[in-house]
Amino acid sequence: MTDWQHGFYKLSLAKRQQIVAHQFELTGNQQELLQRQVDGVNEQMVENYLTSFHLPEGIAVNLLVNQQKYVVPMVVEEPSVVAAASNGAKLVAKNGGFKVTSNKSMMIGQVVITDLKDVDETVHWLQQETIKILQVANQAKPSMQQRGGGATKLKIRTLKKDWLAIEISVDTGEAMGANGVNTMCEAVGHWLTDHGFNVLTAILSNFATQSLQTVTCAIKVIDLATDMMTGEQVAKKITQLSELAQVDPYRATTHNKGIMNGIDAAVIASGNDWRAIESGAHAYAAIDGAYKGLSTWQVENGYLNGTMTLPLSLGIVGGSIDIVPLVEVNQRMMAIESAVQLAQVIISVGLAQNLAALKALATNGIQAGHMELQYRSLAVAIGASESEVEQVVKQLKGIKHVDRNTATAVLNQLRKDKNNGRN
């Protein structure tokens, strides 16, 4: 550790920015940017706070879930994600919308004990002590039980010959409840330690298999037709792409990335932990021992049918949800009233995103829909002003091979022509 890093966390924000500016020789404009993007709420959320990193937020439209219409705020830096979710949702809405069935939102807390001399005897003892263990958990977080939730049941799993996992199912209500579940697990861990057990860890699992959401949709094959392909041709390719994601992990990874484009963006906008959702989704994709696509698509009786099941444990209160002002605005736009409703909407966004991506792959290719937004991003990256971006994009559309040098040349020529016009 260099000297400037020692005690960095103790310094004021202004002093941290000053040291960083000096250490990394930031320009005046760069220093001003750090200062301009400071946010008082964000400063309380992370350690060694320096500034705030902003991401774009757009809204997906046309979403129809269980016969209710929604708009969905999405936070994402990738072009075409919001447009794709909206387009996929529009196609599904035309055919009756998404249908979602849900498990009650339950989190799983794990307390792992090791170095057991007699596993069977320990399992028997734990089963006898189930009521007491649940009491210990609930006493550690009484407010959760007072709101109608709390620890409700126990499951014991053998992990290896002398290891056991004690899994506590916790009804977290309208909160995601990570901190509460961790508190409960630690209390049970201390109780087991007092009874002579070696506790390896006591923490929640983000593999929320007791909070499964299943979304389905059905689209008339004829509605998939394009100028160049019949609906039957498009539907066949979509089902083949779906099958490919079930047999090839290389395709499955990209297939699932497209689904998570929508889910992650909506989860971030809702103030929830997108990393927990992401890890749970990928674990579920491999639950049978092989990594597969999370969604499947099949044609039957003139309809393209899509289905997807995911573990989604989300909250509408607690944590950063209560302290980030924009989350409240986003909840108002979504008209969300429960954590289960939020999960139903977000999994539907994921399937809409997947449909749009597969349809693009089956027809024009994935790049066609990306290019205009890619050109816009490129124009901004090379320094085009707001008034210049449209002109740069217009010219780039007529060029076969576009890269940074090409875009820079276009921008320079625009400025040259403009200057010549003034003379």
C-alpha positions in Angstrom: 0.0 0.0 0.0 1.4 3.4 -1.0 1.4 6.3 1.5 -1.5 8.1 -0.1 -3.8 5.2 0.4 -3.1 4.9 4.1 -6.1 6.2 6.1 -7.9 7.2 2.9 -11.2 6.2 4.4 -10.8 8.7 7.2 -10.5 11.7 4.9 -13.2 14.1 3.9 -14.6 13.8 0.4 -12.8 17.0 -0.7 -9.5 15.7 0.5 -10.0 12.4 -1.2 -10.7 14.1 -4.5 -7.7 16.4 -4.1 -5.4 13.4 -3.4 -6.7 11.4 -6.4 -6.4 14.4 -8.7 -2.8 14.9 -7.7 -1.9 11.2 -7.7 -3.3 10.5 -11.1 -2.6 13.9 -12.7 -6.2 14.6 -13.5 -6.9 17.6 -15.7 -9.0 20.5 -14.5 -12.0 19.3 -16.5 -11.6 15.8 -15.0 -11.5 17.2 -11.5 -14.5 19.4 -12.1 -16.4 16.3 -13.4 -15.7 14.4 -10.1 -17.0 17.3 -8.1 -20.0 17.9 -10.3 -21.3 14.4 -10.0 -21.1 14.2 -6.2 -24.4 13.0 -4.6 -25.0 13.3 -0.9 -27.1 10.1 -0.8 -24.6 8.1 -2.7 -21.8 9.3 -0.4 -23.6 7.5 2.5 -23.9 4.2 0.6 -20.3 3.1 -0.2 -16.8 3.3 1.4 -14.1 5.6 0.1 -16.7 7.6 -1.8 -15.3 9.7 -4.6 -18.1 10.6 -7.0 -21.2 9.2 -8.7 -21.2 7.2 -11.9 -24.3 7.8 -13.9 -26.1 5.4 -16.2 -28.9 6.1 -18.6 -32.5 5.2 -17.6 -35.2 4.6 -20.2 -38.6 3.1 -20.0 -39.9 -0.1 -21.7 -43.5 0.3 -22.9 -46.2 -2.0 -24.2 -45.8 -4.6 -21.4 -49.0 -6.6 -20.6 -48.7 -9.0 -17.6 -51.6 -10.9 -16.2 -53.9 -8.5 -18.1 -52.4 -5.4 -16.5 -50.5 -2.8 -18.5 -47.1 -1.6 -17.3 -44.2 0.7 -18.2 -40.9 -0.5 -16.8 -37.9 1.8 -16.0 -34.7 0.2 -17.1 -31.1 1.3 -16.2 -28.6 0.2 -18.9 -25.8 1.5 -20.9 -26.2 -0.8 -23.9 -28.0 0.5 -27.0 -31.1 -1.3 -28.2 -32.0 -3.0 -24.9 -34.9 -0.8 -24.1 -36.2 -0.8 -27.7 -35.9 -4.6 -27.9 -37.8 -5.1 -24.6 -40.6 -2.7 -25.9 -40.8 -4.4 -29.3 -40.9 -7.9 -27.8 -43.6 -6.8 -25.3 -45.7 -5.2 -28.1 -45.7 -8.4 -30.1 -46.8 -10.4 -27.0 -49.4 -7.8 -25.9 -51.0 -8.2 -29.3 -51.5 -11.8 -28.5 -52.9 -11.5 -25.0 -49.8 -10.6 -23.0 -47.6 -12.5 -20.6 -49.0 -14.9 -17.9 -47.0 -15.3 -14.7 -47.4 -17.7 -11.8 -45.5 -17.2 -8.6 -44.3 -18.8 -5.5 -44.6 -16.7 -2.3 -41.3 -14.8 -1.9 -39.1 -16.9 0.4 -35.4 -16.5 1.1 -33.2 -19.4 2.2 -30.6 -18.9 5.0 -27.8 -21.5 5.4 -26.0 -22.5 8.5 -23.3 -25.1 7.7 -21.8 -27.3 10.4 -18.7 -29.4 9.9 -16.5 -32.1 11.4 -19.4 -34.1 12.6 -18.7 -37.4 14.3 -22.1 -38.9 13.6 -24.1 -37.3 10.9 -27.3 -39.4 11.3 -27.4 -38.6 15.1 -26.9 -34.9 14.4 -29.7 -34.9 11.8 -32.0 -36.6 14.3 -31.2 -34.1 17.0 -31.7 -31.1 14.7 -35.1 -32.4 13.6 -36.1 -32.6 17.2 -34.9 -29.1 17.8 -36.6 -27.6 14.7 -39.1 -25.5 16.7 -36.3 -24.1 18.9 -34.1 -23.3 15.9 -36.9 -21.4 14.2 -37.6 -19.5 17.5 -33.9 -18.5 17.8 -34.1 -17.2 14.2 -37.3 -15.2 14.7 -36.1 -13.8 18.0 -33.1 -12.4 16.2 -35.4 -10.4 13.9 -38.8 -10.0 15.6 -40.0 -7.2 13.3 -40.1 -9.6 10.4 -42.5 -12.0 12.2 -44.5 -9.0 13.4 -45.2 -8.1 9.8 -46.5 -11.6 9.1 -43.2 -13.1 7.8 -40.2 -14.7 9.5 -38.6 -18.1 9.6 -41.2 -20.8 8.8 -39.5 -24.1 8.2 -36.2 -26.0 8.3 -34.5 -28.4 5.8 -31.3 -30.4 6.5 -29.0 -31.4 3.7 -25.9 -33.6 3.8 -23.1 -31.8 1.8 -20.3 -34.3 2.4 -19.7 -37.1 4.8 -19.3 -34.9 7.9 -20.9 -31.6 6.7 -24.5 -30.6 7.1 -26.4 -27.6 5.8 -29.3 -26.3 7.9 -31.5 -24.3 5.6 -34.0 -21.9 7.0 -36.9 -20.8 4.9 -37.7 -17.1 5.6 -40.8 -15.2 4.5 -39.3 -11.7 4.0 -42.6 -10.0 3.1 -42.2 -7.0 0.8 -38.5 -6.7 1.4 -35.7 -8.7 -0.3 -34.6 -9.2 3.3 -30.9 -10.1 2.9 -29.8 -8.3 6.1 -32.6 -9.8 8.1 -31.9 -13.3 6.9 -28.2 -12.9 7.7 -29.0 -11.7 11.2 -31.2 -14.8 11.7 -28.6 -17.2 10.4 -25.9 -15.7 12.6 -28.1 -16.1 15.7 -28.7 -19.7 14.8 -25.0 -20.2 14.2 -24.2 -18.8 17.7 -26.8 -21.1 19.2 -25.3 -24.1 17.5 -21.8 -23.1 18.6 -23.0 -22.9 22.2 -24.2 -26.5 21.7 -20.8 -27.7 20.7 -21.0 -27.6 16.9 -18.3 -26.3 14.6 -20.1 -23.6 12.5 -18.4 -23.0 9.1 -20.7 -20.2 7.9 -24.1 -18.7 8.6 -25.4 -16.6 5.7 -28.3 -16.3 3.2 -28.2 -18.1 -0.2 -28.9 -16.0 -3.3 -30.2 -19.2 -5.0 -33.8 -18.3 -4.2 -35.4 -21.6 -5.4 -38.4 -21.0 -3.1 -39.2 -17.7 -5.0 -39.7 -19.1 -8.4 -41.5 -17.2 -11.1 -42.8 -18.8 -14.3 -43.8 -16.7 -17.3 -45.4 -17.9 -20.5 -46.7 -16.3 -23.7 -48.2 -17.4 -27.0 -47.8 -15.5 -30.3 -49.6 -16.3 -33.5 -47.0 -17.6 -36.0 -48.4 -15.3 -38.7 -47.5 -12.3 -36.6 -43.8 -13.1 -36.9 -43.7 -12.6 -40.6 -41.3 -10.0 -42.1 -41.0 -8.6 -45.6 -38.5 -11.4 -46.5 -39.7 -14.4 -44.4 -43.0 -16.0 -43.6 -44.1 -16.4 -40.0 -43.6 -20.1 -40.2 -40.0 -19.6 -41.3 -39.3 -17.2 -38.5 -40.9 -19.4 -35.9 -39.0 -22.4 -37.0 -35.6 -20.6 -36.7 -36.6 -19.3 -33.2 -37.4 -22.8 -32.0 -34.1 -24.0 -33.5 -32.2 -21.3 -31.7 -34.0 -22.2 -28.5 -33.0 -25.8 -29.0 -29.4 -24.8 -29.6 -29.4 -23.0 -26.3 -30.4 -26.3 -24.6 -27.6 -28.4 -26.1 -24.7 -25.9 -26.3 -23.4 -23.9 -23.3 -21.6 -21.5 -25.6 -24.9 -20.5 -27.2 -26.8 -20.8 -23.9 -24.5 -18.2 -22.3 -25.3 -15.6 -24.9 -29.0 -16.6 -24.9 -29.2 -16.0 -21.2 -27.1 -12.8 -21.4 -29.9 -11.4 -23.6 -32.5 -12.3 -21.1 -30.5 -10.7 -18.3 -30.1 -7.5 -20.4 -33.8 -6.8 -19.6 -33.9 -8.3 -16.1 -30.8 -6.7 -14.8 -31.8 -3.3 -16.2 -35.2 -3.4 -14.5 -33.8 -4.8 -11.2 -31.3 -1.9 -11.0 -34.1 0.6 -11.7 -36.1 -1.0 -8.9 -33.3 -0.5 -6.4 -32.7 -4.2 -5.9 -29.5 -6.3 -5.9 -29.0 -7.2 -9.6 -25.9 -9.2 -8.8 -27.9 -11.5 -6.5 -30.5 -12.0 -9.3 -27.9 -12.6 -11.9 -26.0 -15.2 -9.9 -29.3 -17.0 -9.0 -30.4 -17.1 -12.6 -27.2 -18.6 -13.9 -27.2 -21.2 -11.1 -30.8 -22.1 -12.1 -29.6 -22.4 -15.7 -27.3 -25.2 -14.5 -29.6 -26.8 -12.0 -29.7 -30.1 -13.9 -25.9 -30.3 -14.1 -25.5 -28.7 -17.5 -25.7 -25.0 -18.3 -28.8 -24.4 -20.6 -30.9 -21.6 -21.9 -33.3 -20.3 -19.3 -36.2 -19.9 -21.8 -37.6 -22.4 -24.3 -39.7 -21.8 -27.4 -41.9 -24.2 -29.3 -44.5 -24.1 -32.1 -47.9 -25.7 -31.5 -51.2 -25.3 -33.3 -50.1 -22.1 -35.1 -48.6 -20.4 -32.1 -45.1 -19.8 -30.9 -45.1 -20.6 -27.2 -42.4 -19.2 -24.9 -41.8 -20.2 -21.3 -39.2 -19.4 -18.6 -38.8 -20.1 -14.9 -36.4 -18.1 -12.7 -35.7 -17.6 -9.0 -36.5 -14.0 -8.3 -36.5 -12.7 -4.8 -37.1 -8.9 -4.9 -38.3 -6.2 -2.5 -40.2 -3.0 -2.7 -39.0 -1.7 0.7 -35.7 -1.8 2.6 -32.0 -1.2 1.9 -31.2 1.2 -1.0 -34.8 1.0 -2.1 -35.8 3.4 0.7 -32.9 5.8 0.3 -32.5 6.3 -3.5 -35.0 8.9 -4.5 -35.3 7.8 -8.1 -36.4 4.3 -7.0 -39.6 5.8 -5.5 -40.2 7.6 -8.9 -39.7 4.3 -10.7 -42.1 2.4 -8.4 -44.7 5.1 -9.1 -44.3 4.7 -12.9 -44.6 0.9 -12.6 -47.6 1.1 -10.2 -46.1 -1.7 -8.2 -47.8 -2.7 -5.0 -46.1 -5.9 -3.9 -42.7 -7.7 -4.2 -44.4 -10.6 -6.0 -46.0 -8.2 -8.6 -42.5 -6.6 -9.2 -41.0 -10.1 -9.8 -43.8 -10.9 -12.3 -43.2 -7.8 -14.2 -39.4 -8.2 -14.3 -39.4 -11.8 -15.5 -41.8 -10.7 -18.3 -39.3 -8.1 -19.3 -36.7 -10.8 -19.6 -38.8 -13.0 -21.8 -39.8 -10.0 -24.0 -36.1 -9.2 -24.4 -35.4 -12.8 -25.3 -38.1 -12.9 -27.9 -36.8 -9.7 -29.6 -33.3 -11.0 -29.7 -34.3 -14.4 -31.1 -36.5 -12.8 -33.7 -33.6 -10.5 -34.7 -31.2 -13.4 -35.0 -33.8 -15.4 -37.0 -34.3 -12.5 -39.5 -32.1 -9.5 -40.1 -29.3 -10.5 -37.6 -28.6 -8.9 -34.3 -26.6 -6.0 -35.6 -29.3 -4.4 -37.8 -31.2 -3.0 -34.8 -28.1 -1.9 -33.0 -26.4 0.2 -35.7 -28.2 3.5 -35.4 -27.7 3.6 -31.6 -24.1 2.4 -32.1 -23.5 5.2 -34.5 -24.9 7.7 -32.0 -22.6 6.4 -29.3 -19.7 6.6 -31.7 -20.5 10.1 -32.6 -20.6 11.2 -29.0 -17.4 9.3 -28.3 -15.5 11.2 -31.0 -16.6 14.5 -29.6 -19.7 15.4 -31.7 -21.9 18.1 -30.1 -25.6 17.5 -29.7 -26.3 19.4 -32.9 -23.7 17.4 -34.8 -24.8 13.9 -33.7 -27.7 13.6 -36.1 -25.7 14.7 -39.1 -22.8 12.3 -38.3 -25.3 9.4 -37.9 -27.0 10.2 -41.2 -23.7 10.1 -43.1 -22.5 6.9 -41.3 -25.6 5.1 -42.4 -24.5 5.4 -46.0 -21.0 4.0 -45.4 -20.4 0.3 -45.7 -17.5 -0.1 -43.2 -17.7 2.2 -40.1 -15.0 2.6 -37.4 -13.7 5.4 -35.2 -11.4 6.8 -37.9 -14.3 6.9 -40.4 -16.6 8.7 -38.0 -13.8 11.2 -37.1 -13.3 11.9 -40.7 -17.0 12.5 -41.2 -17.2 14.8 -38.2 -14.1 16.8 -39.4 -15.6 17.2 -42.9 -18.9 18.4 -41.4 -17.1 21.0 -39.4 -14.9 22.0 -42.4 -18.0 22.4 -44.6 -19.7 24.4 -41.9 -16.7 26.8 -41.6 -16.4 27.2 -45.3 -20.1 28.1 -45.5 -19.4 31.0 -43.1 -16.6 32.4 -45.2 
